[in-house]
Amino acid sequence: LKGESHGKLEGCQKADYEHDSHFQLYDQLSSEDRIFFSVGEEGESKADVALRAVPVIKRICAEHPGENVVIVTHGGVLKFLNFLLGRYT
């Protein structure tokens, strides 16, 4: 599963985009509000990632009941999925 898209800031280092106005808005938000706001303009929010990833995981589970399956993704996606499952605070 692809990681979260940072839109126009994709591929930039944090030091390179700390002066970006969209990122500055994101940086001022609470953790809860960041769920619905992308790091970079035209990027994905964590909620967007969940809307994309959860149906794929459900489909994989339905297609492979009782089987061991490896899903490869990025840490941000894993962190948010664990949060949704109540395993991460």
Steps between C-alpha positions, in 0.01 A plus 500: 500500500636838402591739775329832563543748215637837605384660175713793385747426780555138393867411515604813690683493830322661797760777515414582137127549560476653847436838332217366281171670599294178476747312720502785750120463535540122543775548757274716719215244513431260784568130443127438458459775239804379307308181421292701251767737361783411264864580572539657157261672263328247270616217727307242699379531856525202733124459455554482122760228553257303717225533237743359245670232712222350712293368205812338353580329830139383535512357146828320571353351820188386315705340221736320742298386802711320760818553298814689594546795267776760488398856421782743431451868571656802666523584870248783480237271351571234764484755780161628389357151439611398850333815633175401325525154655548651846853367532680833489446821691 
